[in-house]
Amino acid sequence: MEDYEAAVPFYALAALGVAVDCVAPGKQPGESCLTALYTELPGHRFAVTADFPAAAAADPSRYDALVVPGGRFAEPLSADAAAVGLVTAFVALRRPVVLTCHGQLMLAAVGAMAGVRCTAYFSMRPVVELAGGTWVVPEPFGLCVADGHVLSAIGWPAHAEIISMLLAGMGARVDDARTRRTACPHPLRRELVFPPAVVLVVLL
């Protein structure tokens, strides 16, 4: 998987108090997955924090969103029946699904691309169109395309926008602290407020 596309959502969401489960087919909690940098050089060892079979078998409604990081790892993941079933369940619930780079292949694999506007890495355009989706050119690279519960982007350059949209999709709001009394008043202070949330990140 692409290093930034796994690490940035994980750490950004965790910093905001969101519980994040990272799972991978064939991996147990405590084991790790090797990430790759954009040039496909070895990246970091990314820790698996939850059991994949348990997550796949659990009621998907316990999760508020699903993140599928990009990278060509999505190709073998799309052939994993349990992973396909997991994405199918999220699509049926219409919970936010974040797909970056090649992760959109998972939406095609579950037969849920038809009629969806999305963007992705350029080589994914034929997949998107052949699966019945509407291709959106990723210009600028920071573009995030939201179509219902599906959030898509070319990759890590769009992290700021895609995480912002994901938080909004999970019910987050920005509370203007100037309109109420606070312990640390500041003219520029803002506070992100949202219900307790749990996000599932699928790795390989």
C-alpha positions in Angstrom: 0.0 0.0 0.0 1.1 3.6 -0.5 2.8 4.8 2.7 1.2 8.2 3.1 -2.2 7.0 2.1 -2.2 4.6 5.1 -0.3 6.7 7.6 -1.9 10.1 7.1 -5.5 9.1 7.6 -4.6 6.8 10.5 -2.6 9.4 12.5 -4.8 12.4 11.6 -8.0 10.6 12.7 -6.3 9.2 15.8 -5.1 12.7 16.8 -8.7 13.8 16.7 -9.8 11.1 19.1 -11.3 8.7 16.4 -10.7 5.0 17.1 -9.0 3.5 14.1 -8.8 -0.3 13.5 -6.2 -1.3 10.9 -6.7 -4.8 9.4 -5.1 -6.9 6.7 -6.0 -10.3 5.2 -3.7 -13.0 6.7 -2.2 -10.6 9.4 -2.8 -10.7 13.1 -2.7 -7.7 15.5 0.9 -6.8 16.2 2.1 -7.9 12.8 2.9 -5.4 10.2 2.5 -4.6 6.5 5.3 -3.1 4.4 4.3 0.1 2.8 5.7 1.6 -0.4 6.6 5.2 -1.3 5.3 6.8 -4.4 8.3 5.6 -6.4 7.6 2.1 -5.1 10.7 2.1 -2.9 10.2 0.4 0.5 8.4 2.5 3.0 7.6 1.8 6.6 6.4 -1.2 8.6 2.7 -0.3 9.3 1.2 -2.1 12.3 -2.0 -4.1 12.1 -4.1 -3.3 15.2 -7.2 -5.5 14.8 -8.1 -9.0 13.5 -9.2 -9.1 9.9 -11.6 -12.1 10.1 -13.2 -10.6 13.2 -13.7 -7.2 11.4 -15.0 -8.9 8.3 -17.4 -11.0 10.3 -18.5 -8.3 12.6 -21.6 -6.1 12.1 -20.2 -3.4 9.8 -22.5 -0.8 11.4 -20.1 -0.7 14.4 -17.8 1.3 12.0 -18.5 4.8 10.9 -16.3 4.8 7.8 -14.0 2.6 5.7 -10.6 3.7 4.3 -8.9 1.8 1.5 -5.4 3.3 1.0 -4.0 3.5 -2.5 -1.2 1.6 -4.2 -1.2 -1.4 -6.4 -1.9 -3.6 -3.4 -5.6 -3.0 -4.3 -5.2 -5.6 -7.1 -4.7 -8.7 -4.9 -7.0 -7.2 -2.3 -9.8 -7.1 -4.9 -9.4 -10.8 -5.3 -9.8 -11.5 -1.6 -13.4 -12.7 -1.0 -13.5 -11.5 2.6 -12.2 -8.0 1.7 -14.7 -7.8 -1.1 -17.5 -8.8 1.3 -16.3 -6.1 3.7 -16.5 -3.4 1.1 -19.9 -4.7 -0.1 -21.3 -4.3 3.4 -20.1 -0.7 3.8 -21.5 0.2 0.4 -24.9 -1.3 1.4 -24.9 0.7 4.6 -23.9 3.9 2.7 -21.3 4.7 5.3 -18.4 6.9 4.1 -15.9 4.9 2.0 -12.6 6.6 1.2 -10.8 5.4 -1.9 -7.5 6.8 -3.1 -5.1 6.1 -6.0 -5.9 2.4 -7.0 -8.3 1.8 -4.1 -11.2 2.5 -6.4 -10.6 -0.9 -7.8 -12.4 -2.3 -4.7 -15.6 -0.4 -5.7 -15.5 -2.0 -9.1 -14.8 -5.4 -7.6 -18.0 -5.3 -5.6 -20.1 -4.1 -8.5 -20.8 -0.7 -7.0 -19.1 1.6 -9.4 -22.0 2.1 -11.8 -23.2 5.7 -11.8 -20.6 6.9 -9.3 -18.5 10.0 -10.1 -15.0 9.5 -9.0 -11.4 10.2 -9.6 -8.3 8.1 -9.1 -4.7 7.5 -10.3 -4.7 8.1 -14.1 -4.3 4.4 -15.0 -7.5 3.6 -13.2 -9.6 5.6 -15.7 -10.4 2.5 -17.9 -11.5 0.5 -14.8 -13.8 3.3 -13.6 -15.4 3.7 -17.0 -15.7 0.0 -17.9 -17.3 -0.6 -14.5 -19.9 2.1 -15.2 -18.5 5.0 -13.3 -18.0 8.6 -14.4 -14.4 9.6 -14.6 -13.4 12.9 -13.1 -9.9 14.2 -14.1 -7.9 14.7 -10.9 -7.1 18.4 -11.6 -5.8 19.8 -9.3 -4.1 16.9 -7.6 -5.6 18.0 -4.3 -9.1 17.4 -5.7 -11.5 15.1 -3.7 -14.6 14.0 -5.4 -17.6 13.2 -3.2 -20.5 11.3 -4.7 -22.9 10.3 -1.9 -20.9 8.2 0.6 -18.0 7.6 -1.8 -15.0 9.9 -1.4 -12.2 9.5 -4.0 -8.9 11.2 -4.8 -5.8 10.6 -6.8 -3.8 10.0 -3.7 -2.0 11.8 -0.8 -2.0 15.3 -2.3 -5.7 15.3 -1.6 -5.5 14.3 2.1 -6.5 17.6 3.5 -9.7 17.8 1.5 -10.6 14.1 1.8 -10.1 14.0 5.5 -12.2 17.1 5.9 -15.0 15.6 3.9 -14.7 12.3 5.8 -15.1 14.1 9.1 -18.1 16.0 7.8 -19.6 12.7 6.6 -19.2 11.3 10.1 -21.2 14.2 11.6 -18.3 16.5 12.6 -18.8 20.3 12.9 -16.6 23.2 13.6 -17.7 25.0 16.8 -16.8 28.7 16.9 -15.4 29.2 20.4 -16.0 33.0 20.2 -19.7 32.5 20.6 -19.3 30.8 24.0 -17.3 31.1 27.1 -14.1 28.9 27.1 -11.3 28.2 29.4 -8.8 29.5 26.8 -10.6 32.2 24.8 -8.8 33.2 21.6 -10.1 35.2 18.6 -9.1 32.5 16.1 -9.9 29.5 18.2 -12.1 26.8 16.6 -13.1 23.4 18.0 -13.9 20.3 16.0 -16.9 18.5 17.5 -18.3 15.2 16.5 -19.8 12.1 18.0 -17.6 9.2 19.0 -16.4 7.5 15.8 -14.7 4.3 14.8 -13.0 4.0 11.4 -11.7 0.8 9.7 -8.6 0.9 7.5 -7.9 -2.1 5.2 -4.3 -2.8 4.5 -2.4 -5.5 2.7 
